[in-house]
Amino acid sequence: MQPRIAAAAAAAVVVAFAATGCNILTPQATQIEYDPSDGVSGTTGAVTAHNVMLIGDPEGDAMNLAVTFTNEGEATFMEVRYEDMVEQVRLPSGVTAFGFPGEQQIVVPVSDDLTFGSLQNVAFEADGAEAVGLRVPTISTDLNGYETFGPVTE
């Protein structure tokens, strides 16, 4: 009788392992962070910059920095650096968007050798935290879906 119980227990262990074995060998895809859009993301201090993109008209002399900030802490200032330009923006707690239609914009100059589709260095630093440098994609307003994202001149 004991061999039957041992065999049944062993069979149960084999079935359980076979049914769940893939999870042991393969990490869950839902646990892997990635950027689901055209932009990139990074964190400095209590602030995360999501989906950062530089968007501009190929004939223009400026680009719009489209970004959504999530501030998990107190209100703070974010320093944005691109080439020789440094701009500070105030971020309250919560979510703040820049550069989307109807939102305030951070406008940056276009360098002479810019090629749309290339990656540009943009650094973000929240109130004295360690800065995060991102390789941000440059996107043309000629692309479908980005026609209204170019910089707005006042």
Protein Blocks (a to p, Z undefined) as FASTA:
>chain_A
ZZmmmmmmmmmmmmmmmmmmmmmmpccfklpccdfbfbdcddehjbccehiacdddfkbc
bdcdddddddfbdcddddddehjbccdddddehjddehiahiacddddddfklcehiacd
ddddeehiacdddddddddfkbghilmmpccdZZ
